Amino acid sequence: MKGIKAEIYLLGIVIIWGATFAIIKDVLDQIMPFTFLAYRFLLAVLILSVIFWKKIKDIDKIILKKGFLIGIFLFLGYAFQTVGLKYTTATKAGFITGLSVVLVPIISYFFIKEKVNRNSVIGVIFATIGLCLLNQNSSFSFNLGDFLVLLCAVSFAMHIISVGLYTKKMNCVLLVIVQLTTVFILSLLMALFFERLDIHLSYTSNVWWPIILTGVFATALAFYMQNRFQRYSTATKTAILFSGEPIFSAIFAYLLLGEKVGLIAWIGGLLIIFGMIICQRKRTE
């Protein structure tokens, strides 16, 4: 029962992340990507540090080491995706990023010996087919941008696996603070070196509101929830749940921006949902 409740919370994270695509659709025309990430993750770190300030003193070398490792995977996911989008289409990037649903059980099986039950395998298959249908207009040509986004998918897969591995052994609050701090520092360095970061407060509300919304909900809240509740699920089931992000992205894009997708794409979305349901049947870990 605890596992099912945890996976409901994880699905809530997916809904939040799905909404962010519509929220920040145009903001990167007004602020450079790594500068945006630096502000976003700084805000998240400050929020969690204020809420859990009494626990910060308990951070030790092991938490610093593991949190830094998880943070590197998370940062690489965002970095490869951001740069890759300059050379490929958003549609192809969405599909390739979604391949983490396939990479997670493969990496988990070979490197941490996590058993993958039959229903999870079936769920992965349905989710993968669904992702293909969601991106049915994508070209199958492969370029530099596609390769970078593939590295992004590997990085996000490693993030999911490492979160599941270490949060079972360590304080999840301290672990998430360290990993988000890592992403902030690395984003800040990238912004300073490549974007000539201009630290100022004169951005318009069109920039600040996306920073606030993504910093509070899609970063501080979302990653706290992932680190807290993923310990009660498996990396493979988490990846299947996270594959539903394009569905909610399409829903919010329609509600907030009026964007529409075709019937085949919605069928793909239903297959992803079906995959989520299948992986929950006969919970034999």
Kinemage of the C-alpha trace (Angstrom):
@kinemage 1
@onewidth
@group {chain A} dominant
@subgroup {mainchain}
@vectorlist {calphas} color= white
{ca met a 1} P 0.000 0.000 0.000
{ca lys a 2} L 2.876 2.333 0.831
{ca gly a 3} L 4.349 1.697 -2.630
{ca ile a 4} L 1.102 2.562 -4.397
{ca lys a 5} L 0.752 5.784 -2.383
{ca ala a 6} L 4.340 6.732 -3.186
{ca glu a 7} L 3.781 6.167 -6.899
{ca ile a 8} L 0.706 8.411 -6.797
{ca tyr a 9} L 2.956 11.164 -5.431
{ca leu a 10} L 5.513 10.417 -8.166
{ca leu a 11} L 2.752 10.765 -10.747
{ca gly a 12} L 1.967 14.150 -9.212
{ca ile a 13} L 5.559 15.173 -9.977
{ca val a 14} L 5.046 14.196 -13.600
{ca ile a 15} L 1.950 16.422 -13.791
{ca ile a 16} L 3.945 19.352 -12.394
{ca trp a 17} L 6.804 18.800 -14.851
{ca gly a 18} L 4.353 18.444 -17.720
{ca ala a 19} L 2.939 21.886 -16.908
{ca thr a 20} L 6.362 23.552 -17.032
{ca phe a 21} L 6.705 23.205 -20.815
{ca ala a 22} L 3.789 25.560 -21.366
{ca ile a 23} L 4.967 27.883 -18.587
{ca ile a 24} L 8.509 28.409 -19.907
{ca lys a 25} L 7.773 28.054 -23.631
{ca asp a 26} L 8.867 31.598 -24.511
{ca val a 27} L 10.955 32.563 -21.493
{ca leu a 28} L 14.245 31.337 -22.998
{ca asp a 29} L 13.905 34.040 -25.657
{ca gln a 30} L 14.404 36.580 -22.864
{ca ile a 31} L 16.971 34.849 -20.630
{ca met a 32} L 19.821 32.464 -21.446
{ca pro a 33} L 19.179 28.803 -20.515
{ca phe a 34} L 21.950 28.261 -17.947
{ca thr a 35} L 21.208 31.636 -16.380
{ca phe a 36} L 17.579 30.551 -16.073
{ca leu a 37} L 18.620 27.242 -14.508
{ca ala a 38} L 20.940 29.036 -12.066
{ca tyr a 39} L 18.110 31.266 -10.821
{ca arg a 40} L 15.646 28.365 -10.751
{ca phe a 41} L 17.845 26.023 -8.724
{ca leu a 42} L 19.107 28.788 -6.434
{ca leu a 43} L 15.513 29.581 -5.495
{ca ala a 44} L 14.812 25.886 -4.867
{ca val a 45} L 17.894 25.506 -2.659
{ca leu a 46} L 16.979 28.600 -0.630
{ca ile a 47} L 13.413 27.364 -0.083
{ca leu a 48} L 14.457 23.900 1.091
{ca ser a 49} L 17.277 25.327 3.229
{ca val a 50} L 14.855 27.669 5.020
{ca ile a 51} L 12.266 24.931 5.596
{ca phe a 52} L 14.765 22.300 6.766
{ca trp a 53} L 17.457 24.563 8.231
{ca lys a 54} L 17.689 22.530 11.433
{ca lys a 55} L 18.732 19.434 9.481
{ca ile a 56} L 21.493 21.065 7.431
{ca lys a 57} L 24.006 20.644 10.248
{ca asp a 58} L 23.661 16.867 9.829
{ca ile a 59} L 25.147 16.883 6.313
{ca asp a 60} L 28.237 14.667 6.353
{ca lys a 61} L 30.881 13.629 3.831
{ca ile a 62} L 28.886 10.641 2.575
{ca ile a 63} L 25.778 12.725 1.880
{ca leu a 64} L 27.940 15.377 0.199
{ca lys a 65} L 29.590 12.734 -1.988
{ca lys a 66} L 26.410 10.917 -3.016
{ca gly a 67} L 24.359 14.113 -3.362
{ca phe a 68} L 27.065 15.624 -5.563
{ca leu a 69} L 27.042 12.507 -7.773
{ca ile a 70} L 23.246 12.600 -8.153
{ca gly a 71} L 23.427 16.344 -8.823
{ca ile a 72} L 25.948 15.805 -11.636
{ca phe a 73} L 23.586 13.360 -13.358
{ca leu a 74} L 20.716 15.832 -12.985
{ca phe a 75} L 22.787 18.744 -14.295
{ca leu a 76} L 24.067 16.732 -17.272
{ca gly a 77} L 20.475 15.824 -18.156
{ca tyr a 78} L 19.473 19.491 -18.312
{ca ala a 79} L 22.734 20.570 -20.000
{ca phe a 80} L 22.680 17.974 -22.794
{ca gln a 81} L 18.979 18.595 -23.399
{ca thr a 82} L 19.436 22.373 -23.537
{ca val a 83} L 22.365 22.293 -25.956
{ca gly a 84} L 20.893 19.455 -28.000
{ca leu a 85} L 17.702 21.422 -28.624
{ca lys a 86} L 19.763 23.918 -30.631
{ca tyr a 87} L 20.493 21.234 -33.234
{ca thr a 88} L 17.351 19.109 -33.293
{ca thr a 89} L 13.580 19.536 -33.060
{ca ala a 90} L 11.618 19.686 -29.828
{ca thr a 91} L 9.553 16.698 -30.970
{ca lys a 92} L 12.580 14.467 -31.533
{ca ala a 93} L 14.141 15.698 -28.299
{ca gly a 94} L 10.976 14.743 -26.422
{ca phe a 95} L 11.005 11.223 -27.845
{ca ile a 96} L 14.733 10.623 -27.289
{ca thr a 97} L 14.541 11.960 -23.715
{ca gly a 98} L 11.636 9.594 -23.123
{ca leu a 99} L 13.896 6.660 -24.006
{ca ser a 100} L 15.084 6.788 -20.395
{ca val a 101} L 12.069 4.549 -19.724
{ca val a 102} L 13.936 1.833 -21.645
{ca leu a 103} L 17.415 2.684 -20.364
{ca val a 104} L 16.510 2.553 -16.660
{ca pro a 105} L 15.633 -1.176 -16.440
{ca ile a 106} L 18.621 -2.108 -18.655
{ca ile a 107} L 21.120 -0.110 -16.587
{ca ser a 108} L 19.483 -1.208 -13.327
{ca tyr a 109} L 19.704 -4.871 -14.269
{ca phe a 110} L 23.345 -4.873 -15.348
{ca phe a 111} L 24.840 -2.444 -12.826
{ca ile a 112} L 22.837 -2.712 -9.601
{ca lys a 113} L 21.254 -6.142 -10.214
{ca glu a 114} L 17.704 -4.835 -9.758
{ca lys a 115} L 15.212 -7.508 -10.761
{ca val a 116} L 12.632 -6.409 -13.314
{ca asn a 117} L 9.367 -8.329 -13.132
{ca arg a 118} L 7.314 -9.308 -16.161
{ca asn a 119} L 4.638 -6.648 -15.696
{ca ser a 120} L 7.293 -3.922 -15.535
{ca val a 121} L 8.786 -5.189 -18.809
{ca ile a 122} L 5.333 -5.120 -20.431
{ca gly a 123} L 4.789 -1.632 -19.023
{ca val a 124} L 8.097 -0.464 -20.533
{ca ile a 125} L 7.086 -1.872 -23.933
{ca phe a 126} L 3.705 -0.120 -23.918
{ca ala a 127} L 5.267 3.138 -22.710
{ca thr a 128} L 7.902 2.990 -25.469
{ca ile a 129} L 5.293 2.362 -28.179
{ca gly a 130} L 3.247 5.205 -26.731
{ca leu a 131} L 6.232 7.556 -26.895
{ca cys a 132} L 6.755 6.601 -30.548
{ca leu a 133} L 3.124 7.436 -31.360
{ca leu a 134} L 3.330 10.710 -29.434
{ca asn a 135} L 6.173 11.678 -31.749
{ca gln a 136} L 4.915 10.061 -34.950
{ca asn a 137} L 6.013 13.025 -37.079
{ca ser a 138} L 9.652 12.811 -36.011
{ca ser a 139} L 12.336 12.167 -38.589
{ca phe a 140} L 14.488 9.108 -38.047
{ca ser a 141} L 17.659 10.902 -39.179
{ca phe a 142} L 20.282 11.190 -36.428
{ca asn a 143} L 22.402 14.306 -35.944
{ca leu a 144} L 24.601 15.941 -33.299
{ca gly a 145} L 21.604 17.346 -31.442
{ca asp a 146} L 19.979 13.916 -31.295
{ca phe a 147} L 23.191 12.431 -29.888
{ca leu a 148} L 23.371 15.102 -27.184
{ca val a 149} L 19.729 14.498 -26.226
{ca leu a 150} L 20.482 10.756 -26.091
{ca leu a 151} L 23.220 11.570 -23.556
{ca cys a 152} L 20.535 13.577 -21.744
{ca ala a 153} L 18.320 10.465 -21.597
{ca val a 154} L 21.211 8.422 -20.185
{ca ser a 155} L 21.864 11.130 -17.586
{ca phe a 156} L 18.220 11.279 -16.480
{ca ala a 157} L 18.136 7.470 -16.325
{ca met a 158} L 21.211 7.507 -14.083
{ca his a 159} L 19.552 10.187 -11.931
{ca ile a 160} L 16.452 8.045 -11.429
{ca ile a 161} L 18.558 4.992 -10.578
{ca ser a 162} L 20.885 6.824 -8.185
{ca val a 163} L 17.987 8.521 -6.372
{ca gly a 164} L 16.331 5.138 -5.871
{ca leu a 165} L 19.602 3.623 -4.711
{ca tyr a 166} L 20.791 6.246 -2.216
{ca thr a 167} L 17.557 7.615 -0.736
{ca lys a 168} L 16.911 4.194 0.781
{ca lys a 169} L 20.087 4.575 2.841
{ca met a 170} L 20.352 8.310 3.584
{ca asn a 171} L 18.326 11.328 4.674
{ca cys a 172} L 16.348 12.291 1.563
{ca val a 173} L 16.032 15.969 2.573
{ca leu a 174} L 19.772 16.488 2.917
{ca leu a 175} L 20.411 14.491 -0.249
{ca val a 176} L 18.074 16.654 -2.325
{ca ile a 177} L 19.532 19.902 -0.935
{ca val a 178} L 23.052 18.792 -1.904
{ca gln a 179} L 22.057 17.655 -5.395
{ca leu a 180} L 20.091 20.829 -6.170
{ca thr a 181} L 22.982 22.927 -4.848
{ca thr a 182} L 25.263 21.017 -7.217
{ca val a 183} L 23.031 21.810 -10.187
{ca phe a 184} L 22.894 25.480 -9.150
{ca ile a 185} L 26.695 25.781 -8.875
{ca leu a 186} L 27.346 24.000 -12.188
{ca ser a 187} L 24.635 26.050 -13.958
{ca leu a 188} L 26.113 29.241 -12.525
{ca leu a 189} L 29.597 28.303 -13.772
{ca met a 190} L 28.237 27.502 -17.240
{ca ala a 191} L 26.357 30.802 -17.294
{ca leu a 192} L 29.468 32.724 -16.256
{ca phe a 193} L 31.702 31.060 -18.847
{ca phe a 194} L 29.355 30.791 -21.822
{ca glu a 195} L 26.562 33.311 -21.307
{ca arg a 196} L 28.364 36.177 -19.597
{ca leu a 197} L 25.917 36.005 -16.735
{ca asp a 198} L 24.469 39.408 -15.946
{ca ile a 199} L 23.166 39.264 -12.375
{ca his a 200} L 20.385 41.780 -12.086
{ca leu a 201} L 16.753 42.074 -11.025
{ca ser a 202} L 15.430 44.002 -14.013
{ca tyr a 203} L 13.823 41.060 -15.797
{ca thr a 204} L 10.152 41.447 -16.631
{ca ser a 205} L 7.428 39.474 -14.878
{ca asn a 206} L 7.352 37.204 -17.945
{ca val a 207} L 10.757 35.923 -16.801
{ca trp a 208} L 10.375 36.065 -13.024
{ca trp a 209} L 7.086 34.185 -12.856
{ca pro a 210} L 8.451 31.126 -14.717
{ca ile a 211} L 11.543 31.219 -12.478
{ca ile a 212} L 9.364 31.345 -9.355
{ca leu a 213} L 6.888 28.694 -10.521
{ca thr a 214} L 9.534 26.247 -11.725
{ca gly a 215} L 11.831 26.972 -8.768
{ca val a 216} L 9.114 26.391 -6.168
{ca phe a 217} L 6.974 23.640 -7.675
{ca ala a 218} L 8.958 21.914 -10.458
{ca thr a 219} L 12.259 21.938 -8.538
{ca ala a 220} L 12.030 22.347 -4.740
{ca leu a 221} L 8.721 20.478 -4.331
{ca ala a 222} L 9.142 17.999 -7.194
{ca phe a 223} L 12.659 16.810 -6.404
{ca tyr a 224} L 11.908 16.688 -2.683
{ca met a 225} L 8.936 14.434 -3.429
{ca gln a 226} L 10.960 12.264 -5.817
{ca asn a 227} L 13.750 11.785 -3.282
{ca arg a 228} L 11.290 11.106 -0.488
{ca phe a 229} L 8.915 8.690 -2.220
{ca gln a 230} L 10.959 6.891 -4.890
{ca arg a 231} L 12.510 4.722 -2.165
{ca tyr a 232} L 9.170 2.894 -1.921
{ca ser a 233} L 9.091 2.031 -5.623
{ca thr a 234} L 11.594 0.706 -8.153
{ca ala a 235} L 13.663 2.652 -10.651
{ca thr a 236} L 11.867 0.923 -13.540
{ca lys a 237} L 8.370 1.789 -12.287
{ca thr a 238} L 9.484 5.360 -11.653
{ca ala a 239} L 10.767 5.599 -15.236
{ca ile a 240} L 7.427 4.304 -16.559
{ca leu a 241} L 5.561 6.904 -14.508
{ca phe a 242} L 7.920 9.645 -15.705
{ca ser a 243} L 7.285 8.622 -19.327
{ca gly a 244} L 3.837 10.163 -18.881
{ca glu a 245} L 5.350 13.655 -18.839
{ca pro a 246} L 4.627 14.281 -22.583
{ca ile a 247} L 0.948 13.503 -21.965
{ca phe a 248} L 0.548 16.208 -19.352
{ca ser a 249} L 2.737 18.527 -21.389
{ca ala a 250} L 0.263 18.176 -24.279
{ca ile a 251} L -2.729 18.671 -21.967
{ca phe a 252} L -1.351 21.871 -20.428
{ca ala a 253} L -0.161 23.132 -23.822
{ca tyr a 254} L -3.741 22.747 -25.042
{ca leu a 255} L -5.301 24.354 -21.944
{ca leu a 256} L -2.825 27.245 -21.624
{ca leu a 257} L -1.603 27.810 -25.178
{ca gly a 258} L -4.291 26.308 -27.386
{ca glu a 259} L -1.838 23.859 -28.975
{ca lys a 260} L -3.369 20.664 -30.350
{ca val a 261} L -2.037 17.198 -31.152
{ca gly a 262} L -3.508 14.554 -33.424
{ca leu a 263} L -5.489 11.409 -32.677
{ca ile a 264} L -2.457 9.123 -33.047
{ca ala a 265} L -0.586 11.115 -30.413
{ca trp a 266} L -3.466 10.750 -27.963
{ca ile a 267} L -3.519 6.996 -28.640
{ca gly a 268} L 0.171 7.018 -27.735
{ca gly a 269} L -0.698 8.787 -24.504
{ca leu a 270} L -3.286 6.132 -23.672
{ca leu a 271} L -0.719 3.397 -24.277
{ca ile a 272} L 1.648 5.085 -21.814
{ca ile a 273} L -1.154 5.202 -19.224
{ca phe a 274} L -1.911 1.544 -19.955
{ca gly a 275} L 1.762 0.752 -19.384
{ca met a 276} L 1.594 2.507 -16.005
{ca ile a 277} L -1.441 0.414 -15.027
{ca ile a 278} L 0.138 -2.859 -16.167
{ca cys a 279} L 3.292 -2.300 -14.134
{ca gln a 280} L 1.179 -1.945 -10.967
{ca arg a 281} L -0.495 -5.355 -11.293
{ca lys a 282} L 0.652 -8.235 -9.103
{ca arg a 283} L 3.192 -6.254 -7.139
{ca thr a 284} L 5.969 -8.794 -6.811
{ca glu a 285} L 9.217 -6.945 -6.245
